[in-house]
Amino acid sequence: MTTDEFLPRHAIVTASDSGIGAATAIALADAGMDVGITWHSDQQGAEHTAEAVRARGRRAVVAHFDATEFDTVPQVIDELCEALGGLDVFVNNAGASTPRRLLEVPMQEWLETMALNVDGAFLGMQTAARRMVAAGRGGRLIAVTSVHAHQPRVGLGAYIAAKHALLGLTRTMAQELGEHGITANTVAPGEIATAASGRDSEDAERTHRPGVPLGRPGKAEEIAAVIAFLASPASSYVTGADWAVDGGMLQMGPEAGSGLPDDSWREL
């Protein structure tokens, strides 16, 4: 089959109880998809996302999901697929970071960061891809990474190493799965106003960021809009690509480096 024959009807978005994940689930529902919604610690948030999906006339199935419980990851994804009636789009959004300087990172914390951001992502996308290959209808794999898959930041060494690995993994999937009509892409958010940062989309409009060309943080809905495009038939010839959705932040490397007024960037 070819990628331009792809018509998505069923999607799974991990960590869709809030923030980028919730906005993505809603955007995919707006695009006509039934959505599998997962949560790790906020079941109420997941149910709220499900209500928003159903309000758009689409089906929503909610499941608890821990990307670090490797024995259960395939089972949860398979159960969601069965409940939805198939799988066309898989968005790996689950991930987290713990700010800490590398000299202070315990080995166990390093391993936990890799387990969540890389190992669990690999297992989830592998499980999704196997189902897509077996179904023979093509598919979309989309991994949420970070601008820090390209540029480092003090205090996020383990997370940044993990996001670099996730970027490489997704690009290799693009190579290997193209013959099955499956595309694999990454979306790299910059600073986004979400509940995890104690802000929301309205706060983004009120927050000034001199070092970002667009002058503000992003909104979860702006990330979701790009993911929705990559999940759509319109992205049929896009694979192995990394989409920075960062207001131009990554373009400011040398400019920011020469323009910083003091050493505050060295602090966590």
C-alpha positions as CSV (number, residue, x, y, z in Angstrom):
1,M,0.0,0.0,0.0
2,T,1.0,3.6,-0.3
3,T,0.9,6.4,2.3
4,D,-1.6,8.5,0.2
5,E,-4.2,5.8,0.6
6,F,-4.2,6.3,4.4
7,L,-7.5,7.2,6.1
8,P,-7.1,7.5,9.9
9,R,-10.1,6.5,12.1
10,H,-8.5,5.3,15.3
11,A,-5.8,6.9,17.4
12,I,-4.0,6.4,20.8
13,V,-2.4,9.3,22.6
14,T,-0.3,8.4,25.7
15,A,-0.3,10.7,28.7
16,S,-3.5,12.5,27.3
17,D,-4.9,13.4,30.7
18,S,-3.6,17.0,30.4
19,G,-1.4,19.4,28.5
20,I,-0.1,18.5,25.1
21,G,-1.6,15.0,25.2
22,A,-5.1,16.2,26.0
23,A,-4.9,18.9,23.4
24,T,-3.8,16.3,20.9
25,A,-6.6,13.9,21.7
26,I,-9.1,16.7,21.1
27,A,-7.4,17.8,17.9
28,L,-7.5,14.2,16.5
29,A,-11.2,13.9,17.5
30,D,-11.8,17.2,15.6
31,A,-10.2,15.4,12.6
32,G,-12.7,12.6,12.9
33,M,-10.9,10.0,14.9
34,D,-11.9,7.9,17.9
35,V,-9.2,8.2,20.5
36,G,-7.6,6.0,23.2
37,I,-6.7,8.1,26.1
38,T,-4.2,7.1,28.8
39,W,-3.3,8.4,32.2
40,H,-0.6,7.6,34.8
41,S,-1.7,9.6,37.9
42,D,-4.6,11.8,36.8
43,Q,-7.6,9.7,36.0
44,Q,-9.9,12.6,36.4
45,G,-8.0,14.6,33.8
46,A,-8.2,11.6,31.4
47,E,-12.0,11.4,31.9
48,H,-12.2,15.2,31.2
49,T,-10.3,14.7,28.0
50,A,-12.6,11.8,27.1
51,E,-15.6,14.0,27.7
52,A,-14.2,16.6,25.2
53,V,-13.6,13.8,22.6
54,R,-17.2,12.5,23.0
55,A,-18.6,16.0,22.8
56,R,-17.2,16.1,19.3
57,G,-19.1,13.0,18.3
58,R,-16.2,10.6,18.6
59,R,-15.6,7.5,20.7
60,A,-13.1,7.7,23.6
61,V,-11.6,4.8,25.6
62,V,-9.7,5.5,28.7
63,A,-6.9,3.3,30.3
64,H,-4.3,3.5,32.9
65,F,-0.8,3.3,31.4
66,D,2.7,3.3,32.9
67,A,5.3,3.3,30.2
68,T,7.9,2.0,32.7
69,E,5.9,-1.2,33.4
70,F,7.2,-3.0,30.4
71,D,5.2,-6.2,31.0
72,T,1.9,-4.3,30.7
73,V,2.7,-1.8,27.9
74,P,1.8,-4.1,25.0
75,Q,-1.3,-5.4,26.8
76,V,-2.7,-1.9,27.4
77,I,-2.1,-0.8,23.8
78,D,-3.6,-4.0,22.5
79,E,-6.7,-3.6,24.7
80,L,-7.2,-0.1,23.5
81,C,-6.9,-1.2,19.9
82,E,-9.5,-3.9,20.4
83,A,-11.9,-1.4,22.1
84,L,-11.4,1.2,19.4
85,G,-11.6,-1.3,16.5
86,G,-8.2,-0.7,15.1
87,L,-5.2,1.6,15.2
88,D,-4.1,4.1,12.6
89,V,-2.3,6.7,14.7
90,F,-0.1,6.3,17.7
91,V,1.2,9.4,19.5
92,N,3.9,8.7,22.1
93,N,3.6,11.7,24.4
94,A,4.5,10.1,27.8
95,G,7.7,11.6,29.2
96,A,9.1,13.6,32.1
97,S,12.2,15.1,33.5
98,T,13.8,15.8,36.8
99,P,16.0,18.9,36.9
100,R,19.4,18.0,38.4
101,R,23.0,18.6,37.5
102,L,24.7,15.5,36.0
103,L,27.2,15.2,38.8
104,E,24.3,14.8,41.2
105,V,22.2,12.3,39.1
106,P,21.9,9.0,40.9
107,M,22.2,6.0,38.6
108,Q,18.7,4.8,39.5
109,E,17.3,8.2,38.5
110,W,19.2,8.0,35.2
111,L,17.7,4.5,34.5
112,E,14.2,5.7,35.4
113,T,14.5,8.6,33.0
114,M,15.6,6.3,30.2
115,A,12.9,3.8,31.0
116,L,10.1,6.4,30.7
117,N,11.4,8.5,27.8
118,V,13.2,5.8,25.7
119,D,12.5,2.2,26.7
120,G,8.7,2.7,27.2
121,A,8.5,4.8,24.1
122,F,10.3,2.1,22.1
123,L,8.0,-0.6,23.4
124,G,4.8,1.4,22.8
125,M,5.7,2.4,19.3
126,Q,6.9,-1.1,18.5
127,T,3.6,-2.6,19.7
128,A,1.6,0.0,17.7
129,A,3.7,-0.6,14.6
130,R,3.3,-4.4,14.7
131,R,-0.5,-3.9,14.7
132,M,-0.3,-1.5,11.8
133,V,1.8,-3.8,9.8
134,A,-0.5,-6.7,10.5
135,A,-3.6,-4.7,9.5
136,G,-1.9,-3.6,6.2
137,R,-3.6,-0.2,6.1
138,G,-0.5,2.0,6.8
139,G,-0.3,4.2,9.8
140,R,1.3,7.2,11.6
141,L,3.8,7.0,14.5
142,I,4.4,10.4,16.1
143,A,6.8,10.9,19.1
144,V,6.8,14.1,21.1
145,T,10.5,14.9,21.9
146,S,11.8,18.4,22.7
147,V,13.9,21.2,21.4
148,H,16.4,19.7,23.8
149,A,16.8,16.8,21.4
150,H,18.8,19.3,19.5
151,Q,20.2,21.7,22.1
152,P,21.3,21.0,25.7
153,R,20.2,22.8,28.8
154,V,21.9,22.9,32.2
155,G,20.2,20.5,34.7
156,L,18.5,18.2,32.2
157,G,21.3,15.9,31.1
158,A,19.4,12.6,31.5
159,Y,16.3,13.9,29.9
160,I,18.2,15.4,27.0
161,A,20.1,12.2,26.4
162,A,16.8,10.3,26.3
163,K,15.2,12.7,23.8
164,H,18.2,12.4,21.5
165,A,17.7,8.6,21.7
166,L,14.0,8.9,20.9
167,L,14.7,11.1,17.9
168,G,17.2,8.5,16.5
169,L,14.7,5.7,17.2
170,T,11.9,7.4,15.4
171,R,14.1,8.2,12.4
172,T,15.1,4.5,12.1
173,M,11.5,3.5,12.3
174,A,10.8,5.8,9.4
175,Q,13.3,3.9,7.4
176,E,12.2,0.4,8.3
177,L,8.4,1.0,8.2
178,G,8.1,3.0,5.0
179,E,7.5,-0.1,2.9
180,H,4.4,-0.7,5.0
181,G,2.9,2.7,4.3
182,I,3.7,3.8,7.9
183,T,5.3,7.1,8.6
184,A,7.3,8.0,11.7
185,N,8.0,11.6,12.7
186,T,8.8,13.6,15.8
187,V,7.5,16.9,17.2
188,A,9.9,19.0,19.3
189,P,8.1,21.5,21.5
190,G,9.9,24.5,23.0
191,E,8.6,26.1,26.1
192,I,4.9,25.3,26.3
193,A,2.5,26.7,28.9
194,T,0.9,23.7,30.4
195,A,-0.3,22.6,33.8
196,A,3.0,20.8,34.4
197,S,4.6,24.3,34.4
198,G,1.8,25.8,36.4
199,R,0.4,27.8,33.5
200,D,-2.2,27.5,30.7
201,S,-2.7,28.7,27.2
202,E,-4.0,32.1,28.3
203,D,-0.8,32.6,30.3
204,A,1.2,32.1,27.1
205,E,-0.3,35.3,25.7
206,R,0.6,37.2,28.8
207,T,4.2,35.9,29.2
208,H,7.0,37.7,27.5
209,R,10.1,35.8,26.3
210,P,12.7,38.1,24.8
211,G,14.8,35.2,23.6
212,V,12.1,33.6,21.5
213,P,11.4,35.3,18.1
214,L,7.7,35.0,18.6
215,G,8.1,36.5,22.0
216,R,6.1,34.1,24.1
217,P,5.8,30.5,25.2
218,G,3.7,28.2,23.1
219,K,0.3,26.7,23.7
220,A,-0.5,23.0,23.9
221,E,-3.0,23.5,21.1
222,E,-0.2,24.7,18.8
223,I,1.7,21.5,19.4
224,A,-1.5,19.5,18.8
225,A,-2.2,21.2,15.5
226,V,1.2,20.0,14.1
227,I,0.6,16.5,15.5
228,A,-2.8,16.4,13.8
229,F,-1.2,17.3,10.5
230,L,1.3,14.6,10.8
231,A,-1.5,12.2,11.7
232,S,-3.5,13.2,8.6
233,P,-3.6,12.0,4.9
234,A,-2.1,15.4,4.0
235,S,1.3,14.3,5.5
236,S,1.6,11.3,3.2
237,Y,5.1,12.2,2.0
238,V,6.5,13.3,5.4
239,T,8.5,10.7,7.3
240,G,11.7,10.7,9.4
241,A,11.2,14.5,9.9
242,D,11.5,16.4,13.1
243,W,9.2,19.3,13.6
244,A,10.4,22.0,16.0
245,V,7.3,23.9,17.4
246,D,9.2,26.4,19.5
247,G,8.4,29.9,18.3
248,G,11.8,30.1,16.7
249,M,13.8,29.3,19.9
250,L,16.3,27.0,18.1
251,Q,17.2,29.7,15.7
252,M,18.6,31.9,18.5
253,G,21.6,29.8,19.5
254,P,24.5,32.2,18.6
255,E,22.3,35.3,19.1
256,A,21.3,34.3,22.6
257,G,24.8,33.2,23.4
258,S,26.3,36.6,22.6
259,G,23.3,38.5,24.0
260,L,23.0,37.0,27.5
261,P,23.4,39.8,30.1
262,D,24.8,37.6,32.9
263,D,25.6,34.1,34.1
264,S,22.1,33.2,35.3
265,W,21.8,30.6,32.6
266,R,24.2,28.4,34.6
267,E,21.6,28.0,37.3
268,L,18.8,25.3,37.4
